[in-house]
Amino acid sequence: MERIKKTEIDLQREISFIINTKLKDPRIGFVTVTDVKLSSDYHYLDIFVSIMGDSDKVSQSLEGLRHCDGFIKKNLKERFRLKAMPQLKFIFDKSIDHGIKVTELLENLRKKEE
């Protein structure tokens, strides 16, 4: 496994831990880190998150996460020795919502056939 992929896996695990245990911002709801993508020069880190709730809750949680990015970076710096601490970018991952909708549609079709 290449070095960047290993680093991404470790970063995903650590960021998820920080968000769920150390952040105390009331705007941040139930957040799951679904994926991270680290640029090859280690300067940018895209963090894909799934957030439970309506669109208002999603936007509040994203705002809270962006507000806490300095705290997250500080905690990451203590755990990782990177060439440069990457700039964090939180991106709402809609794939889980799409999966739930597809499952609901399939269930409705199955019930209609019965």
RAJOZI-V890555 format. One record per run of one state. SS is the DSSP state (alpha for helix, beta for strand, coil for the rest). FROM is the first residue (numbers start at 1). TO is the last residue. If there is no record, write none. Layout:
# RAJOZI-V890555
ss & from & to
SS & FROM & TO
SS & FROM & TO
This chain:
# RAJOZI-V890555
ss & from & to
coil & 1 & 2
alpha & 3 & 21
coil & 22 & 30
beta & 31 & 38
coil & 39 & 43
beta & 44 & 51
coil & 52 & 54
alpha & 55 & 67
coil & 68 & 68
alpha & 69 & 79
coil & 80 & 86
beta & 87 & 92
coil & 93 & 94
alpha & 95 & 113
coil & 114 & 114
